[in-house]
Amino acid sequence: MLDDPPVVGIAGAPEWARRAERPLRAGGYVPVACPYVADWPLGLIDDYPALLLVDAAEPTWAARVAAVTTEQATRRMPVLVVAPDMALEAAALQVGAAGMLALADLDSGLLDCVRAHARRMDEATRAALACQCQEPLPPLAQLGVQRFNAGAYYAQHDAFEEQWMAEPGPVRELYRAILQVGVAYYHITRGNHAGALKMLQRSVQWFAQLPDVCQGVDVRQLREDAQRVRHVLAEMSPAEIATFDRSLLRPVRLVDEGEPGVET
């Protein structure tokens, strides 16, 4: 997802949506409609927009913004409020919005606002991550993968947490992403539906910052596996957790055969 064109979500169905799409596409962004549905704001995480546009003409806009900026799985997602004028700017900032744009400035000012507020990895960090992703998986992380793939989901946490704490560079999010998926799988084996779903929801933001392969880990595969598990869980009632198909708890795949934890 790191190398995909950045997504800008347009919440609800505002009258200005079509107007916003033109400058967004011209600037290299992908506009995506984000309807107000029952699972708001968790319904946003599959696309995980680099920025979300919210219409202040929608009566519950402030509550919608606050829900995004306080939910653990979405709170790092910047929100830009589009309003008839700037009179509501203080209210928007109070509920956690990154900024406000007057509707009259939509055509001329939207792209600058998006560039200023969208969650994008800067070039220096991107270069550092690309360099680190070419390095081999550190021994502690290898141990974490071995434990994960052996179904020792509780024990994998300790190895990945220690590696994450010891690593100051951007590749540390690789370890956090795997760790959180492993903790979610642990909760599934313990019958904790809510805990598993919460951890999988939170892991999405870290996967969004990673390339498809990093330090030999098939990040794309793990991301897709975790998403599949999350969707199955979301469709189950908590009482059905004992019937969860554990064959969906697939191992971490390493790209190079012969590496620890690889399924061949």
N, C-alpha and C positions, 0 to 999 in steps of 0.2 A: 504493500500500500504506500510505502514511502515514495516510490518512484511514479505512482499514478498521478494524473492531473488533480490538483486540489479541488475538493468539493465545497461549494457554498450552499448551505441549506436555506430554503425559503419556507418559513413556517406558515402553516395554514394555507389559505388561498387568497392572498391580498390582491387588490385591483392592480397594483403596480408590478406584479410578478413578471409580466412580459417585458415591461420596460427595463427591469433589472437584469433580465437574462442577456440582453444585447451587450452591455458593457462588460458583464462577467465573462461571457464567451470571448469577447475581444481581448480580454486580459489573460486568457489561458485558464480560467476557472470553469468548473462544471457545475451549473446550477441544478439543484435537485429539490423537488417538491417534498416537503416534510409535513404531512397532514397532522392536524391535532387529533390524535387517536387516544384510545383508552389507556395505553401504556406509556403515554408521554411522561417524561422525556426519554425513557429507555428505548423507545422505538427509533431513536436517532442513531443508536450506536452501530448499526450495521453499515451505514454510510460514513459515520463519524466525520461530519463536516469540519473543515478547517475554520469555518465561521458560520454562524446561524443568523439569518435576518428575521426579525420579528416585527410585525405590524402593530403600531400603537393604536390603530383604529379598532383592533380586536379587543372587546371589553375586558378579557381576562389576561391581557398581555403581560402585566406586571407579575402575576402569579406564574405564568408560563415561563418567563425569564428566570424568576427565582427558583423554580423547579429544576431548570437546567443547571444553574450556577451553584446549587447546593447538593445535588445528587452526586455521589462519589464517582459514578461511572461517566458523568458528563461535565463535571464542574470545570474541567480544563478547556472546554469548548467555548470560545469567545462568542458573545452575542452582541449584535448591532441592532439597535431599535430604529425603525424608520417611522417618523411621525410627521404630522402636518407642519409643525414648527418645532422649535427647540425648547418650548415651555416645559416639557416633561423631562428634560435632560437630567435634572437632579434626581427625580424619581427613578429614572432608568438606572443611573449609577448606583442608587441605593439598593436596588435589588440585584446588583451584580453585573449589569451590562457593561461591555467594554466601551461603548460610546453610543451616540445618537446621530442620525442623519435626517435633515429636513427633507421632506418629500420633493420640494422644489429643486433640491440639489441632487436628486437621484441620478439624473443623466450625466451630469458633469462631475459629481463628487463621489459616487459610489465606489469606483475602482480604487481611488486613493484611500478611502476608508477601509476597504477590504484589505488592501495591501498593508495598511498600518496595523490592523487588528487581527488578521487571520493567523491561526496557529501554524506556523511554518518553521521548519528547521533551517537555521541560518547556514550559509555556505561553509563557514569554518567548522561548525558542528557536523554537517553532512560529510565533509571531507574526512574529519576525524573518525566518524562512524564507518565510512567506507574502508578506511585503513584498518581499523580494529576488526572489522568483519572478515578481513582476509587472514587474520591470525588464527592459529589453532585454538580450539576450545580449551580453556585452562583446566588443570587437574581437578579442582574443586567442582567446576561445572560438569566435567566428565563424570565425576562421582554422582552428581545430582541427576544426570541423565540415566546412569546405570540404575539408580534407585527408583527413578520415575518409571523406567521401562520394566522394572521388576515388580511394579505395583506397590512399592514402598513409598506411598505418596506423602506420608507424614515425615519420613526421614529425608526425602528429597528437599523439603523446605529448608532444613538447616544448612545443607550444602549450598544451595542457591542463595540463601540469605547472606551467608558469610561471603560468598563471591561477590554479590551485589554491593555489600558494604565496603569491600576492599577495593572495588573498581570505581574510580572517579570519572571515567570517560563515558561517552554516550552509549557504548555497548552494554552498559549495566542494565539497560531496559530489556535486553534479551533475557537476562537472568530473572528479572522481575516477572516478565511475561510467562516464562515457563513455570516459575514458582507458583504463580497464581492459578494457572491451569491445574497444576498438580494438587494444590490445596482444594480446588473445586472437586477434583476427582476423589480426593480423600473424603470430602463431605458426602459425596454420592455413596461411597462405600459404607458410610456411617449413617445413612438415611436422613441426612440433613439437606432437604430440598432447598430451603431459603438460603442457607450458607453457600451451597454449590452455585446457585444461580447468581448470587451477589458477586462471588469471586470471578465467575466467567464474564459477567458484565463489566467488571472493573478491568479485566485483562485487555479488553479491546483497545483502550487508549494507548497501551504500550506496544501492541502489535502494529498500530497505525504509524509508529515511529521507526519501524524496522524494514529492511529490504527482505526479499523473498528467501534469501539464503544469508546466514551470518554465522561465522566461525564453524562452518560445516553443518549447522542446524538447518533443516528444511523448515523455515519459518512459515512459509505459505501453507504447507501441509498441516502443521500444528495449528495455525490460525483457523484453517477450514475445519479441522477436527473439533476444535473447541467451539466453533460457531455451531456445528451440527449438534453437539451435545447440549449447548445452550438452548437451541430451538426446541429440541425434544423435551428438555426440562420445562421450558416455558409452557408447553402444551399439556403437561401433566399436572395433576393436582398433587399437593404435598403428600397426600395419603398413598399415592401410587408409586412413590420413590422406590419401594422394595422391588417393583417389577421393572425397573430401569434396565435396559439392555447393556450390560457392561462390556460387550464386545465393541461398543462405541468408544470406550476409553482406550484409544490407540496410543502406541508408544511414540516417543520423540524419534523422528527419523533423521539420521545423519546422512549427508549427501555422499560421503566417501565410504565405500565398503571397508570393513575392517576396523572402523572407529568404534569406540565403546558405545553400546546401546543400540547399534544399528540392527534393524530387522531386515534380513536378507531373504 
